[in-house]
Amino acid sequence: MHNTVKVAVDAMGGDLAPLEIVKGAVEAVNEKDGIEVFLVGVKEAVDAELAKYSYDKSRITVVPASEVISNNESPTLAIRRKKDSSIVVALNMVKKGEADAFVSAGSTGAVLVGAQAIAGRIKGVERPPLAPLIPTTKGSSLLVDCGANVDARPSHLVAFARMGSVYMEYVMGVKNPRVAIVNIGAEEEKGNQLVKETYPLLKECADINFIGNIEAREIPNGGADVIVCEAFVGNVILKLYEGVGGALIGTIKKGLMSTTRSKIGALLCKPALKQTLKAFDLSAYGGAPMLGLNGLVVKTHGSSKSVEIKNSILQCVTFSEQRINDKIKARFSQ
């Protein structure tokens, strides 16, 4: 029997906090056993939302935090000055071992700065990356990095590849995951200076299955299991994924409702279509774990609704049960 996984959730972070955050936490504990959630935030506001739901009261605890870090604040100054903010209080719970993981839809900058300053990095990891799962025709791939390190060096990208391989093997069950670096062509000599310098280092890395370059158009087709890039490129890929996905779904729905004949066809294909579109819904994959930290930090979209909060909490269970941090530590001690 697995031990209970304790997740601290930033109840005040995100555009829809605390409403959707609290709802997602309740949905998580109602869906799966073995989870205990600490909702960190302004107690009165969180309690008011919790009062709307039925749930096991022993599995959700409100941890008071009087301050909130907004997106327009300096992350470094906010982490330093707002010691009683929901982000700082929750991260300190992870540092002290009171929580196994932290989930936030709040300020990305504050989460990134706070995670490294408070939770700390695993020895040997220079730059922890954000690594979301993205849907493909073959299941899903891990995009490393999507927003944490815009000015990465070749050694950082090699570390991203190694950590991403551990995650895909033990969290997603992909044996010997294929690793590729994002480039503008398949040929080895293509790319900017960063990619050209990183490519031979990845080739020489004995503990990953490096398959070479991957062009952006091959990512949705599942061309690799671990997609390596610096954060500027990764964030563009992720946002384009979201935009194109939303536009396609909207266009398909509009087309199906355009005529009487298409409406009849829509009724016939609705179950299959719904299942297909669900597979490409990014919210179903939860948030982006920040790999390489002493503890698990998961960053979700600022506009996250309850389903993404719920799935972010649930993904913490697998991460913890598979002891991913211990496996990353072992990989970097070799």
LOKEGU-549810 format. One line per field, with one value per residue (C-alpha): x, y, z; residue number from 1. Coordinates in nm, 3 decimals, m for minus. Layout:
<rs>
px X/...
py Y/...
pz Z/...
num NUM/...
</rs>
This chain:
<rs>
px 0.000/0.134/0.193/m0.023/0.113/0.086/0.039/0.054/m0.160/m0.135/m0.501/m0.450/m0.251/m0.405/m0.671/m0.954/m0.833/m0.950/m1.271/m1.123/m0.823/m1.038/m1.275/m0.983/m0.846/m1.184/m1.217/m0.870/m0.936/m1.282/m1.139/m0.834/m0.734/m0.387/m0.381/m0.383/m0.412/m0.302/m0.476/m0.244/m0.398/m0.625/m0.822/m1.155/m1.162/m1.058/m1.303/m1.586/m1.513/m1.470/m1.811/m1.968/m1.850/m1.876/m1.542/m1.344/m1.256/m0.955/m0.788/m0.801/m0.644/m0.638/m0.296/m0.322/m0.114/m0.201/m0.017/m0.050/0.221/0.083/0.214/0.327/0.565/0.938/0.966/1.291/1.175/0.834/0.984/1.222/0.968/0.640/0.732/0.366/0.257/0.086/0.381/0.650/0.451/0.377/0.736/0.860/0.627/0.804/1.145/1.056/0.910/0.557/0.447/0.580/0.481/0.366/0.114/0.058/m0.119/0.030/0.318/0.554/0.852/0.785/0.736/1.062/1.264/1.106/1.143/1.517/1.575/1.361/1.334/1.681/1.833/1.952/2.332/2.461/2.155/2.249/1.911/1.581/1.353/0.975/0.868/0.503/0.359/0.215/m0.025/0.086/m0.064/0.136/0.039/0.246/0.593/0.781/0.879/1.192/1.218/0.900/0.964/1.229/1.562/1.556/1.934/2.039/2.385/2.469/2.537/2.189/2.024/2.215/2.087/1.733/1.765/1.887/1.615/1.347/1.451/1.411/1.065/0.936/1.069/0.940/0.635/0.505/0.642/0.832/1.129/1.447/1.272/1.380/1.544/1.562/1.668/1.446/1.603/1.513/1.624/1.711/2.076/2.337/2.500/2.175/2.072/2.194/2.510/2.341/2.201/2.526/2.724/2.469/2.422/2.763/2.730/2.395/2.549/2.819/2.575/2.569/2.259/2.009/1.871/1.954/1.800/1.912/1.722/1.346/1.162/0.856/0.618/0.723/0.648/0.268/0.338/0.532/0.872/1.044/0.952/1.167/1.183/1.483/1.509/1.575/1.278/1.212/1.165/0.978/0.733/0.660/0.594/0.363/0.165/0.133/0.007/m0.259/m0.361/m0.382/m0.563/m0.825/m0.868/m0.910/m1.165/m1.362/m1.351/m1.461/m1.753/m1.859/m1.845/m2.047/m2.322/m2.332/m2.603/m2.880/m2.685/m2.369/m2.569/m2.702/m2.348/m2.227/m2.471/m2.345/m1.976/m2.001/m1.874/m1.568/m1.496/m1.524/m1.277/m1.033/m1.043/m1.004/m0.669/m0.541/m0.671/m0.364/m0.556/m0.588/m0.210/m0.188/0.082/0.453/0.679/0.999/1.263/1.580/1.455/1.461/1.087/0.827/0.699/0.426/0.339/0.000/m0.143/m0.258/m0.599/m0.626/m0.970/m1.046/m0.971/m0.610/m0.563/m0.705/m0.481/m0.176/m0.241/m0.293/0.033/0.217/0.114/0.292/0.596/0.622/0.544/0.810/1.063/1.165/1.387/1.585/1.629/1.745/1.991/2.123/2.158/2.355/2.583/2.717
py 0.000/0.344/0.618/0.928/1.193/1.540/1.826/2.195/2.398/2.774/2.860/3.226/3.179/3.217/3.420/3.209/3.171/3.066/2.940/2.698/2.608/2.491/2.310/2.124/2.022/1.882/1.694/1.542/1.402/1.283/1.100/0.932/0.789/0.843/1.221/1.490/1.851/2.165/2.471/2.762/3.109/3.365/3.146/3.326/3.317/2.951/2.842/3.016/2.814/2.485/2.531/2.471/2.108/1.766/1.594/1.407/1.690/1.497/1.513/1.889/2.138/2.515/2.666/3.043/3.281/3.649/3.773/3.713/3.759/3.910/3.872/4.236/4.216/4.151/3.775/3.807/4.099/3.942/3.612/3.802/4.045/3.853/3.580/3.509/3.477/3.158/3.069/3.115/2.941/2.642/2.611/2.616/2.325/2.131/2.232/2.116/1.787/1.881/1.844/1.622/1.859/2.211/2.308/2.668/2.859/3.182/3.401/3.186/3.403/3.387/3.009/2.961/3.191/3.063/2.698/2.730/2.962/2.771/2.408/2.409/2.218/1.859/1.842/1.851/2.030/2.382/2.495/2.320/2.324/2.329/2.010/1.974/1.672/1.756/1.533/1.355/1.100/0.834/0.939/1.220/1.371/1.570/1.924/2.037/2.342/2.547/2.858/2.849/2.907/3.139/3.177/2.815/2.673/2.340/2.175/2.279/2.115/1.793/1.791/1.855/1.548/1.328/1.439/1.416/1.059/0.962/1.122/0.954/0.614/0.603/0.832/0.754/0.400/0.460/0.225/0.374/0.703/0.869/1.207/1.476/1.840/2.096/2.227/2.383/2.073/1.708/1.745/1.755/2.074/2.277/2.518/2.811/2.812/2.664/2.366/2.307/2.298/2.082/1.817/1.643/1.650/1.469/1.216/1.138/1.111/0.740/0.738/0.872/0.742/1.042/1.021/1.358/1.668/1.705/1.964/2.127/1.961/1.615/1.689/1.633/1.305/1.170/1.193/1.175/1.107/1.384/1.715/1.923/2.300/2.624/2.798/3.060/2.794/2.564/2.832/2.922/2.553/2.516/2.833/2.746/2.401/2.562/2.816/2.576/2.317/2.569/2.705/2.357/2.249/2.570/2.531/2.166/2.250/2.538/2.316/2.040/2.288/2.463/2.257/2.014/1.729/1.811/1.830/1.480/1.361/1.532/1.332/1.008/1.083/1.274/0.995/0.917/1.283/1.372/1.098/1.207/1.575/1.484/1.320/1.655/1.860/1.997/2.041/1.663/1.638/1.860/2.121/2.138/1.980/2.167/1.895/1.882/2.026/1.887/1.826/1.848/2.180/2.180/2.503/2.524/2.788/3.111/3.055/2.698/2.567/2.294/2.005/2.116/2.180/1.835/1.666/1.857/1.726/1.373/1.374/1.447/1.102/0.914/1.140/1.074/0.702/0.648/0.847/1.048/1.286/0.993/0.855/1.193/1.220/0.873/0.965/1.281/1.109/0.875
pz 0.000/m0.097/0.157/0.140/m0.097/0.055/m0.192/m0.102/m0.342/m0.397/m0.342/m0.436/m0.757/m1.102/m1.277/m1.134/m0.775/m0.528/m0.696/m0.952/m0.737/m0.447/m0.680/m0.841/m0.502/m0.396/m0.726/m0.678/m0.330/m0.429/m0.731/m0.581/m0.245/m0.102/m0.146/0.121/0.006/0.188/0.043/0.118/0.109/0.270/0.511/0.493/0.112/0.092/0.361/0.177/m0.138/0.048/0.207/m0.134/m0.158/0.002/0.066/0.330/0.570/0.699/0.356/0.288/0.529/0.494/0.571/0.632/0.421/0.437/0.127/m0.249/m0.513/m0.833/m1.188/m1.212/m0.916/m0.936/m0.861/m0.669/m0.455/m0.394/m0.274/m0.047/0.099/0.108/0.353/0.429/0.067/m0.048/m0.272/m0.006/0.269/0.044/m0.079/0.279/0.352/0.076/0.209/0.561/0.438/0.545/0.182/m0.098/m0.377/m0.460/m0.729/m0.841/m1.116/m0.986/m1.100/m1.308/m1.222/m0.850/m0.860/m1.052/m0.828/m0.508/m0.600/m0.650/m0.354/m0.105/m0.216/m0.374/m0.666/m0.681/m0.677/m1.034/m1.178/m1.288/m1.423/m1.341/m1.648/m1.680/m1.855/m1.964/m2.139/m2.479/m2.678/m2.995/m3.231/m3.043/m2.692/m2.539/m2.539/m2.276/m2.379/m2.192/m2.137/m2.190/m1.986/m1.715/m1.894/m2.194/m2.209/m2.168/m2.235/m2.402/m2.065/m1.949/m2.250/m2.188/m1.831/m1.961/m2.183/m1.898/m1.655/m1.922/m1.999/m1.633/m1.621/m1.936/m1.836/m1.480/m1.483/m1.832/m1.863/m2.189/m2.208/m2.353/m2.447/m2.771/m2.717/m2.988/m2.999/m3.173/m3.494/m3.829/m4.020/m3.974/m4.079/m3.804/m3.932/m3.918/m3.642/m3.435/m3.226/m2.919/m3.109/m3.299/m2.975/m2.793/m3.064/m3.025/m2.646/m2.670/m2.910/m2.655/m2.362/m2.277/m2.055/m2.311/m2.641/m2.861/m3.210/m3.349/m3.457/m3.470/m3.674/m3.520/m3.768/m3.643/m3.278/m3.304/m3.485/m3.186/m3.353/m3.013/m2.651/m2.503/m2.691/m2.584/m2.638/m2.454/m2.298/m2.567/m2.834/m2.598/m2.491/m2.853/m2.931/m2.630/m2.701/m3.071/m2.971/m2.753/m3.016/m3.309/m3.096/m2.987/m3.339/m3.490/m3.230/m3.286/m3.664/m3.648/m3.420/m3.644/m3.952/m3.790/m3.699/m4.037/m4.212/m4.124/m4.285/m4.092/m3.767/m3.827/m3.899/m3.583/m3.374/m3.528/m3.480/m3.151/m2.920/m3.135/m3.201/m2.833/m2.740/m3.011/m2.914/m2.547/m2.626/m2.755/m2.462/m2.282/m1.956/m1.929/m1.879/m1.572/m1.529/m1.602/m1.337/m1.261/m1.282/m1.076/m0.747/m0.392/m0.397/m0.670/m0.803/m1.070/m1.253/m1.422/m1.654/m1.496/m1.654/m1.521/m1.441/m1.191/m1.429/m1.478/m1.106/m1.033/m1.289/m1.164/m0.813/m0.943/m1.141/m0.816/m0.695/m0.973/m0.946/m0.573/m0.589/m0.854/m0.649/m0.953/m0.758/m0.617/m0.969/m1.100/m0.810/m0.892/m1.261/m1.182/m0.933/m1.203
num 1/2/3/4/5/6/7/8/9/10/11/12/13/14/15/16/17/18/19/20/21/22/23/24/25/26/27/28/29/30/31/32/33/34/35/36/37/38/39/40/41/42/43/44/45/46/47/48/49/50/51/52/53/54/55/56/57/58/59/60/61/62/63/64/65/66/67/68/69/70/71/72/73/74/75/76/77/78/79/80/81/82/83/84/85/86/87/88/89/90/91/92/93/94/95/96/97/98/99/100/101/102/103/104/105/106/107/108/109/110/111/112/113/114/115/116/117/118/119/120/121/122/123/124/125/126/127/128/129/130/131/132/133/134/135/136/137/138/139/140/141/142/143/144/145/146/147/148/149/150/151/152/153/154/155/156/157/158/159/160/161/162/163/164/165/166/167/168/169/170/171/172/173/174/175/176/177/178/179/180/181/182/183/184/185/186/187/188/189/190/191/192/193/194/195/196/197/198/199/200/201/202/203/204/205/206/207/208/209/210/211/212/213/214/215/216/217/218/219/220/221/222/223/224/225/226/227/228/229/230/231/232/233/234/235/236/237/238/239/240/241/242/243/244/245/246/247/248/249/250/251/252/253/254/255/256/257/258/259/260/261/262/263/264/265/266/267/268/269/270/271/272/273/274/275/276/277/278/279/280/281/282/283/284/285/286/287/288/289/290/291/292/293/294/295/296/297/298/299/300/301/302/303/304/305/306/307/308/309/310/311/312/313/314/315/316/317/318/319/320/321/322/323/324/325/326/327/328/329/330/331/332/333/334
</rs>
